[in-house]
């Protein structure tokens, strides 16, 4: 039986979408507490598996704590920006450098 393989390009696209979506969700959750409390709680609950979510170590948006602390916010935002930047600067890098990255 042959194995189904995911192409590296498709994997890169999916990872970029996932990183960007998660970064957006971190900022979406505090804004959605009033209008969509279930969605906001789902993001907070999911984030609780990877972050301590201490109020005093978190950024706030409109009086609500972000889903993750300040350190995690920076990491996830940098990851999403880096993934998008990699796509934008992809043509400028030699193929060998892209493979190494």
C-alpha positions in Angstrom: 0.0 0.0 0.0 1.4 3.4 -0.9 1.6 6.3 1.5 -0.2 9.5 0.8 2.4 12.3 0.9 1.8 16.0 1.5 3.8 18.2 -0.7 6.2 20.6 1.2 4.6 23.6 -0.5 1.1 22.6 0.6 2.5 22.0 4.1 4.1 25.5 4.1 0.8 27.0 3.0 -1.2 25.2 5.7 1.3 26.2 8.4 1.2 29.8 7.3 -2.6 29.8 7.4 -2.6 28.2 10.8 0.0 30.6 12.3 -1.8 33.6 10.9 -5.2 32.4 12.0 -4.0 31.7 15.6 -2.4 35.1 15.8 -5.6 36.7 14.6 -7.6 34.7 17.1 -5.5 35.9 20.0 -6.6 39.5 19.2 -10.1 38.5 18.2 -11.0 36.9 21.5 -11.0 40.0 23.7 -13.0 41.9 21.1 -15.6 39.1 20.8 -16.4 38.6 24.5 -19.6 40.7 24.3 -20.8 39.7 20.8 -19.6 36.0 20.6 -18.8 34.8 24.1 -18.7 31.1 23.1 -16.1 31.7 20.4 -14.0 34.0 22.8 -14.1 31.3 25.5 -13.1 28.6 23.0 -10.0 30.6 22.1 -9.2 31.3 25.8 -9.7 27.6 26.6 -7.4 26.5 23.8 -4.8 29.0 24.7 -4.8 27.7 28.3 -3.1 24.6 27.2 0.0 26.5 26.1 0.0 29.6 28.3 -0.4 30.5 32.0 -2.6 33.4 31.1 -1.8 35.5 34.1 -3.6 38.8 34.0 -0.7 40.8 35.2 1.6 39.4 32.5 -0.9 39.8 29.6 -1.7 42.6 27.3 -5.3 43.9 27.4 -7.5 45.1 24.5 -10.6 47.2 25.4 -10.3 46.1 29.0 -10.1 42.4 28.2 -7.1 40.2 28.6 -5.6 38.7 25.4 -5.9 34.9 25.2 -2.1 34.5 26.0 0.5 36.4 28.0 2.7 39.1 26.5 5.6 36.7 25.8 3.4 34.2 24.0 1.7 37.0 22.1 5.1 38.1 20.8 6.1 34.6 19.9 2.9 33.8 18.0 2.8 37.2 16.3 6.4 36.9 15.2 5.8 33.4 13.9 2.8 34.5 11.8 4.7 37.6 10.5 7.8 35.4 9.8 5.7 32.9 7.8 4.1 35.6 5.7 7.4 37.4 5.2 9.0 34.1 4.1 6.4 33.9 1.3 6.9 37.5 0.3 10.7 37.2 0.2 10.8 33.7 -1.2 11.8 34.6 -4.8 14.9 36.6 -3.6 16.5 33.7 -1.7 18.6 31.0 -3.5 16.9 27.6 -3.5 19.6 26.1 -1.3 19.0 28.8 1.4 15.3 28.2 1.2 15.8 24.4 1.8 18.0 25.1 4.8 15.5 27.5 6.3 
